[in-house]
Amino acid sequence: MTVPTGGAAQPDVPGVWDVPGVPDVPGVPDVPGVPDVPGVPDVPGVPDVPDVFDPRGYADGLPHAAYRLLRERHPVAWQEEHEVLGWPAGPGFWAVTRHEDVVRVLKDAGRFSSQVGATQIRDPDPADLPFIRRMMLNQDPPGHGRLRRLVSRAFTPRRIERFGSAVRERARDLLTSAVDAARTGNGVRDLVTDVTDDFALLNLADLLGVPPAERGLLLAWTRRVIGYQDPDESGPAAPGADGRPADPRSPAMLQDMFAFARELAAHKRRHPGDDVMTVLASDGELATPELEMFFFLLTIAGNDTVRSAAPGGLLALARHPDAYRRLRTGAVGTATGVEELLRWHPPVLSFRRTAVCDTEVAGQRIRAGDKVVVFHGSANYDERAFAAPHRLDLSRSPNPHVSFGDGPHICLGAHLARLQLRVLYEETARLLPCLALAEPPRRLVSNFINGLKSLPLRLVDGPQG
């Protein structure tokens, strides 16, 4: 396959598009310096075990060359956890990059714990661990299952149906406003600022029942917790008692969010509404600390999953105009399209577990207490699980991507995220005849979230009238 200079990739197979410069021919390097087949000699200048820990390595997108090399030669590879961006060094961890192994680790809570050391690569302060373990995300069965069942009660079919109607109206309004602004300007709008940030935030605020005047707080908290490795997103890091950056997940850094959660819960008890916080606030089985942690989890994960996935999907469609045309004409279904766009741009890059006993993954011995980190972005492009993974195929089926995880901790709100993404892409296809990238997007500096800080797209040809 050839890619014309400055042009879009041309399909080898109808409905299937390649990534420029990444052929899928056996024996041909997918990325310069990265062999396709195990046993090919090393290339000078290419590290034998590349670093996939450094957040700066994700500033230009997924590090496919590094991922491919690890999958082929070191599917479970030791990573040094060096000091970076002012954050202290850690003990290191095992990076798991093949799809089969990622799924195994995520499903096996008996050997790979979310509770022992929580779920972020960087170790929390030991004094903060009891606090962090209150969150469902950082618990193991059976306690995790109890909390998951409690919060699931809030997502009734009637509430989801009402939510879906509001989501469609919001997508239509935001996209229409962006097109109108493009017509009166130079034809270009940043869809992160104009559409996807507000789309994710306002949907979440509706679901939780957050008053309109307070909704900006949700985005500020998300940026502080999720974007802490990127000064553009979170601002200068607040110093801790030792002069190092303070962990944004620590109790001291979350007090304002928890105080708001308590106030909102008290308000919902006095003035109940048709929203999730009303359900949680009136649930006698939930202790106040558990309610606070649910609010934290729903605010951060509920917002940022869609906030990261939505612009990533739009970027993929802008870079693959033939795929977008087929989506617009109905040649491919939106439901399968959503799954492929999630595979292509997973909102979460990595999650950590801790080995609770001596074990083995892909032939690599792992000691009890070792950190084991799964890399979703690598698993989603594993040639063992996906035919031609570097081709965007909106009709791909089956599509066993791990963008929402797997096992007991599979994303609780995955069905709501899919609903929002499906509606957004349907309304985009209805309102925007074409998507053209006006300038390169700006990406979040993070080894955890695959976020976009800007997505300038040309929506119309230029000023009208």
HELIX and SHEET records of a PDB file:
HELIX    1   1 PRO A   55  TYR A   58  5                                   4    
HELIX    2   2 HIS A   64  ARG A   73  1                                  10    
HELIX    3   3 HIS A   99  LYS A  107  1                                   9    
HELIX    4   4 PRO A  126  ASP A  128  5                                   3    
HELIX    5   5 LEU A  129  ILE A  132  1                                   4    
HELIX    6   6 MET A  136  ASN A  138  5                                   3    
HELIX    7   7 GLY A  143  SER A  152  1                                  10    
HELIX    8   8 PRO A  157  THR A  184  1                                  28    
HELIX    9   9 LEU A  191  LEU A  191  1                                   1    
HELIX   10  10 VAL A  192  THR A  196  3                                   5    
HELIX   11  11 ASP A  197  LEU A  208  1                                  12    
HELIX   12  12 PRO A  212  GLU A  214  5                                   3    
HELIX   13  13 ARG A  215  ILE A  226  1                                  12    
HELIX   14  14 PRO A  231  SER A  234  1                                   4    
HELIX   15  15 PRO A  251  LEU A  254  5                                   4    
HELIX   16  16 GLN A  255  ARG A  270  1                                  16    
HELIX   17  17 VAL A  276  ALA A  281  1                                   6    
HELIX   18  18 THR A  288  ARG A  319  1                                  32    
HELIX   19  19 PRO A  321  THR A  329  1                                   9    
HELIX   20  20 THR A  334  TRP A  344  1                                  11    
HELIX   21  21 HIS A  376  ALA A  379  1                                   4    
HELIX   22  22 GLY A  407  HIS A  409  5                                   3    
HELIX   23  23 ALA A  414  LEU A  431  1                                  18    
SHEET    1   A 2 VAL A  16  ASP A  18  0                                        
SHEET    2   A 2 ARG A 391  ASP A 393 -1                                        
SHEET    1   B 5 VAL A  76  GLN A  79  0                                        
SHEET    2   B 5 PHE A  93  VAL A  96 -1                                        
SHEET    3   B 5 LYS A 371  PHE A 375  1                                        
SHEET    4   B 5 SER A 350  ALA A 355 -1                                        
SHEET    5   B 5 PHE A 112  SER A 113 -1                                        
SHEET    1   C 3 VAL A 188  ASP A 190  0                                        
SHEET    2   C 3 PRO A 456  ARG A 458 -1                                        
SHEET    3   C 3 ALA A 436  LEU A 437 -1                                        
SHEET    1   D 2 THR A 359  VAL A 361  0                                        
SHEET    2   D 2 GLN A 364  ILE A 366 -1                                        
SHEET    1   E 2 ARG A 442  ARG A 443  0                                        
SHEET    2   E 2 LEU A 452  SER A 454 -1                                        
END                                                                             
